[in-house]
């Protein structure tokens, strides 16, 4: 595995920081997006897990976030210094820019976008109409954006989509995806409480085995 920290520019000229984890010279085919108040450090462990499956991945800092696992969100810091908006919806251009960057550098291969919490919802919204996105994995997506009905917006998402959440979030998630076609929908409902977001995959999380198993099954059919 080779890890490299890089920067590139968002649509509105924000500098985005990302960690690239490459394995066996495979092109990047998975983009990892963090939850609220976090950074690319959310995926320190998960990136290595995906490497073990043979995937090269990139984890980004979005402008809405802070730090986790000792990793400071450099994109958010840059945005605040330059007095740019850092609310959830403002991070949408960051994810789009990351998709474009990966697609440009991986030989124009369509990618899987993995989102956590608010970025899971953004990933679903973006994937619906973005031809560079092959599939979505959404951990704890929800109705996070004022004035936007995510339930109505994602009903047109027909690409392979993995969704999951903590046990207490499953009722709301079931409502959120209730209008989506079920043919390409993979829904994992945990049997125990677990945790919010992609931290469900961390081996320190109770019940992580179930999340990993279902996520791996999803990856294997893409």
N, C-alpha and C positions, 0 to 999 in steps of 0.2 A: 504494500500500500504506500502511495505517495501522497502527502498532504501539502497543499500550497494555499496561502492566503492571497487573494487577488482583489482588485477593485475594477469597477466599470461604472458607466454613467447611466442614470435613469433618464426617462423621457423629459424631465424638467431640470436636467443638469445636476442632479444630486449624485454625489459619489457614493456608490454602494460597495460595501465590503462583503466578501464571501470566502468561505473555505471550500476548496476542492479536494475531494478524496478519490484518487484514481487507483484502480486495481487492474493488473494484467494489461495495461495500456488500453483498456476498454473505454470508449467514448462515454461522456456523461449522459445518462438517460433519465436521471431522477433529480428533481429540484426539491429542496427541503426548506419550508417556510415556518417560522417560529410563532409562538403565541404572544399575547399581550405582556408587556414589561420584560420580555426575554430578549435573547440574541441568538445568533447562529450556534452558540454554545449549547442550546437545547438538544443538538444532534451529535454531540461528541461521541456518544455511545451508539446511537442509532445508525450513524454513518458507517461505523465499523461493522455493525451487523449487516448492513446492506452490501458492504464490500465483501463480507464472507459469503454472500449469496451470488457474488460475481458482478455486482453493479458499481459503476463509478457514479459519484453523486456530488452535488454542490449544495451547500447550506448558506443561506444569505442572512444578512442583517437588514431588516426593514426599518423604515424611519419611525415606525411606531413600536417602541420597545425600550429595553434598558440593559439588563445583564443577567446572566445565569451561568452557573458552573465556572465562575471566575472569568468569563468571557464578556467583555464590554461591547455593547452594540455601537459600533463605530459609525454606522449609517445614521442612527438616531442622534448621536452626538454631533455629527456634521450638520444634520438638518436643524437642530436646535441652535447651533452657532450661527447658521445662516437664516434664522427666523422663518423657517418653513413649517407648514402645518405638519403635525405628527399624530393626528387622530387615525383611527383604524382605516377608514376609507382612503385616506391619503397615501397609504402604502400600496395601493393597487398598481400605480406605475412602476414601483420597485419590482413587483413580481413579474409584470409584463416585460420589463427590461431584462430581468434574469432569464426568462423564457427565451427571449430573442438572443441573448448572449450565448446560452447553451446550444440553441439550435444552430447558430452560426458556426460554432466551434466543434460540433459533434458530427459534421457531415450531413446536416439537415435531417437528423433523426427526430421524430416526434417523441415527446417526453412525458413522463409521469410527474405530476405536481403533487407534492405532499404538503398539506396544510394542517395547522394546529390552532384551535380556537378561532379567533377572528380571521386568521390567514387561511383556515380551512374553508370558511365561507367565501373569501375572496377567490380562492383557487377554483371553487365550483362556479362562481360567476364568470371568471375569466375563461375557464375551459369550455364553457358552453359554445362560445363563438370563435375560439382560437384554434386554427388548424394545426398549430405547432404542438398542441397538447394532445397526447394520446389517451390519457386517463387521469383520474384524480383519486387521491386518498385523503379523506377529510376526517380528522380527529376532533370531535367536539365542535362541529360547525353549529351556528345558531343565528337567531335574528338579532344581529349585533349592530345593524345600521339603521338609524332613524330615517323614516320616510321611504324605506325600501322593503318590500315584502319578499324575503328570500324564498319562501315557499313558492310563490308565483314565478320568481325569476329562474329557479333551478328546475322547474318542471320540464323545461325544454332541453335539459342536459341529458343526452343520450349516450355519452361515452362511458366506458367502464368506470364505475365509481365505487370506491370502498368507503363506507361510512361507519363510524363507531363513536362511542362516548362513554362516560362513566355511567354506572347504573342509574343514578338519580337524574341523569340528563336524557335517558333514552325516550321518555315520554315526549319531551319537546322535540327531540330529533325525529321521532316517528312522524310527528305532525309536519315537521319541516320537509321531509322527503315524500310525503303522502301523495303528491301529484306526479312524481317521477315515474317513468317507465321502469318496470322491475327486471326486465330482461338482462340488463347490464349492471344491476345494482347488487353489491355485496354488503350486507348489513350484519355486523357483529354486535350482539347484545351480550354484555358480560353478565355473569351470574352473581358477582360480588361488586362492591362499590368502586374499587380501583381509583382512578384519578382523571382529572381534566386534561385534555390535549394529548399530544404525542408522547408525553411522559408515560403513558400507558405501556409503551414498548420498553421502558427502562427495566433492567433486571432487579432494581430496588423496589419496583411497584408490585404490590400484591395482585396476583392474577395476570401478570404480564404474559404468561405462557399462552393463554387463550388469544390475546391480541396478536401476538407474534405468529401463532399458527394460522389464524385466519388471514392476516396480512400476507403471509408467505403464499398461502393458497391463491390469493388475489394476484400476486406478482407472477405466479407460475402460469396463469392463464392469459396473461397479456401478450 
